């Protein structure tokens, strides 16, 4: 099992350009998440998908859109990149069932620089 | 809302020293608590977890006890190794939240010197 995979690993964009970060998991998890990691701020949730067909905003959704393409795949789109979106982006997935807490599994991350 | 506060780093130790990383939380309801570890250049991995008050999570020589009365979940290891150099994140999950969302602390970088 590959677990959670992300592409690309590195990306440099100019201000105003757009791009899509791809994420896939092979663990048959219901829930998927996108985080950004900035120095000293831990991980902040951008968007999540509790189950296939649903998406919801997290703590810092502005400037991003997501698509839950199917149960395996969850993409993050930057429509018009800004320097403030320079960060490391992590995708994660987990089981989710009411009343139970499950571990989240993380991908290796995408390091994005916006100039 | 929920929040997690952990001590700022970096924490620099010698091999075989005792490690403590403090973590306190604020939450509504009855959260589960986690410690994740991030090795250089990698994603986060679950280190240990505790799902109810007084539970002790343990893994790879690390331990943490869920203390509801002090809203804390401090991470400890009795004798660290160079390979324990990493960033450690405390996190909580609120059972009432849809989608199993986690709230993370800011992370503590630990550097173990030989």
Interface residues (C-beta under 8 A of the other chain):
Chain A: X4 X31 X33 X40 X41 X42 X43 X44 X45 X48 X49 X50 X51 X56 X58 X90 X92 X94 X95 X96 X99 X100 X101 X102 X103 X104 X106 X107 X108 X109
Chain B: X4 X8 X32 X34 X41 X42 X43 X44 X45 X46 X49 X51 X89 X93 X95 X98 X99 X100 X101 X102 X104 X105 X106 X107
